[in-house]
Amino acid sequence: MKLNLVKTSDFVFRTKLFRVYDMELPFVEHLEELRQRIFQMGVIFLTMILVVFINVKTIVELLEKPVTMIKFIQLSPGEYLVSTIKIAVYVGLLICVPIILSQIICFIFPGLTLNEKKFILPIIGISFTLFILSVMFSYSILIPAALKFFIQYSENVIEPLWSFDQYLDFTLLVFYSTSLAFQIPIFQLLIGLTGLLSGKKMLTLWKYVVLGSTILGAILTPSTDPITQLCLSLAIFVLYLMGSLILFTYQNIAL
């Protein structure tokens, strides 16, 4: 296939149609490529933050949707402003995740072996899919369950007036802890591909995983209610079984 020359700053990239960069460059040019990619990601990230900040009211309404019966207050004059900046930064980062992953792939792809190239793209794709599922799981199940528990526990005793900034910190912690837990199958695949543990061996350890998922669920859950901890622990256990079955199936096919 004919190669096209695309000039970027002081050096030339060779590209192929519908293919990731596939060339060898001197060390200095690799550093220049890395600098440019970091600069491009930074510009895109700042642009996304600005776009999200302009439309932050829509996101605030989505965050408040699970608790429409609660009245939010700000405890200091600039609290809501700081909260909206937090939202813009974190949502901007979420939008930039696919771009960041693509830039990382393009940078490391030429240095990978043929076998590594076969696995890197599917693993990154699965990881990103699990991340999206973790956000949906947190928003639709974990957060409503935790908030419902807290509201019902103090019902008819204390009038619920919540600080929006503290509520935002709570939801962000739930999102981060859940997204970390949902990456368990990725860690399992990496461990299996390195030969440390087989899928069959992982399946035989399910009894220990039940205890481990319970402990991990209690650690990762920011609230103290048992319902949220139980939901997260169950999700961790199911994800572990899925990762073990996928690895077991792959290793049997490979053999």
Summary of the structure (lengths in Angstrom):
residues: 255
radius of gyration: 22.6
end to end distance: 34.6
largest distance: 74.4
contacts: 699
relative contact order: 0.09
helix: 75%
strand: 6%
